[in-house]
Each structure stands twice: as structure tokens, then as C-alpha cells.
């Protein structure tokens, strides 16, 4: 359960840090609602990083916490770690890209890791009831 809790805490921290970063960007730009149209703006990048994280982390957290209570194979713990690290890579890609209009290697690797780990954990969760 220790790995599961650490991974969920890391991802939850990411959501709160990104929310705080969006607030800072809003204060800097005086854009209190919505986003700027510029795909290179720090506010746009922060909002997309936060939104993307908020889309994936809740489901990953549920899977991770559930699997943390089950007697699962060792590879499941690695899938949890891959999921958490992948979410950080996606965020790094969003925040460091030159523009949101072009792919970034960190976003691509992070997305792939999220999908692979997520599918693997879905399989592992299914195995606990099958």
C-alpha cells in the first residue's frame, strides 16, 4: 500500500501545484476567466497542464488505491510508478513547450506511459474480480 499512497500523493500534489500556478499566471496576465488565444502564453500552458492532469489523475488514483489494497503481482507496483512519473512528464511537456500547437517529446512520452500504465492497471483490477 505504501507505493500506492506515495503515487497518489505525488499526483494529488501535482494537481494542487498546477492550480496554484494557474492562479499565479492569471494574476500576471489579468485574465481572470478563460484563456488567452496565444498558444505560447504561460497561462494557456498552465491551464492545459492543469486540465489534462485533472482529467487523468482521479481515475488513476482510484485504480492505484484499489490495487494497493489487493494482493497483486509486483509489476502492478511498477505500473503505479510509471503512471505517476508519466503525469509529471506530461506536465513538464506542457509547461516547457514553445507552443501548444506542436507536439513535445515529454508530452508524448508521458501520454504513452499514462496509457500503458492505465490499461495495465485496468487489466490488473479486472483480474482481482475475475
C-alpha positions in Angstrom: 0.0 0.0 0.0 3.0 2.3 0.5 3.8 2.6 -3.2 0.1 3.2 -4.0 -0.2 6.0 -1.4 3.0 7.7 -2.5 2.0 7.7 -6.1 -1.5 9.1 -5.3 0.0 11.8 -3.1 2.5 12.7 -5.8 -0.3 13.1 -8.4 -2.5 15.0 -6.0 0.3 17.4 -5.2 0.7 17.9 -8.9 -2.9 19.0 -9.3 -2.7 21.4 -6.4 0.7 22.9 -7.6 -0.8 23.3 -11.1 -3.9 25.0 -9.7 -1.7 27.4 -7.8 0.4 28.0 -10.9 -2.7 28.8 -12.9 -3.7 31.4 -10.2 -0.2 33.0 -10.4 -0.5 33.1 -14.2 -3.9 34.7 -14.0 -2.6 37.3 -11.7 0.3 38.1 -14.0 -1.9 38.4 -17.1 -5.1 39.9 -15.6 -7.1 37.2 -17.3 -9.4 36.0 -14.6 -11.6 33.7 -16.7 -10.9 31.7 -19.8 -7.6 31.8 -21.5 -5.7 33.9 -23.9 -5.7 33.0 -27.6 -1.9 32.9 -27.8 -0.8 29.2 -27.8 2.6 30.3 -26.4 1.3 32.1 -23.4 2.2 30.8 -19.9 -1.5 31.0 -18.9 -2.6 28.8 -21.7 0.1 26.2 -21.0 -0.7 26.2 -17.2 -4.4 25.8 -17.9 -3.9 22.9 -20.3 -1.4 21.2 -17.9 -3.9 21.5 -15.0 -6.9 20.4 -17.1 -5.1 17.4 -18.6 -3.9 16.4 -15.1 -7.3 16.8 -13.7 -8.7 14.6 -16.4 -6.4 11.6 -15.7 -5.3 11.7 -12.1 -8.7 11.0 -10.4 -9.2 7.7 -12.3 -5.6 6.7 -11.9 -5.8 7.5 -8.2 -8.9 5.2 -7.8 -7.2 2.4 -9.7 -4.0 2.8 -7.7 -5.7 2.9 -4.3 -7.9 -0.1 -5.1 -4.9 -2.1 -6.4 -2.9 -1.1 -3.3 -5.5 -2.9 -1.2 -5.3 -6.1 -3.3 -2.8 -8.9 -3.5 -1.4 -8.2 -6.9 1.8 -9.0 -8.9 4.9 -6.9 -8.4 4.6 -5.4 -11.9 1.4 -3.6 -10.7 3.5 -1.5 -8.3 5.8 -0.5 -11.2 2.7 0.4 -13.3 1.6 2.7 -10.5 5.1 4.4 -10.5 5.0 4.7 -14.3 1.6 6.3 -14.1 2.7 8.9 -11.6 6.0 9.7 -13.4 4.2 9.9 -16.7 1.8 12.5 -15.4 4.8 14.7 -14.3 6.3 14.2 -17.8 3.1 15.4 -19.5 3.1 18.5 -17.2 6.7 19.2 -17.9 6.0 19.0 -21.6 3.0 21.4 -21.4 5.0 23.9 -19.3 8.2 23.9 -21.3 6.9 23.6 -24.9 7.4 26.6 -27.1 3.8 26.4 -28.3 0.8 24.3 -27.6 0.3 23.9 -31.3 3.2 21.5 -31.7 3.9 18.1 -30.1 6.6 17.9 -27.4 8.6 14.8 -26.5 7.8 15.0 -22.8 4.1 15.2 -23.5 4.3 12.2 -25.9 6.3 10.0 -23.6 4.2 11.0 -20.7 0.9 10.3 -22.6 2.2 6.9 -23.7 3.2 6.0 -20.2 -0.1 7.1 -18.9 -2.0 4.9 -21.4 0.2 1.9 -21.0 0.1 2.1 -17.1 -3.6 2.9 -17.1 -4.5 -0.1 -19.3 -2.2 -2.4 -17.3 -3.9 -1.3 -14.1 -7.3 -1.8 -15.6 -6.3 -5.3 -16.5 -4.9 -5.9 -13.0 -8.1 -4.6 -11.4 -10.2 -6.8 -13.6 -8.0 -9.8 -12.6 -8.9 -9.2 -8.9 -12.5 -9.9 -9.6 -12.3 -12.4 -12.4 
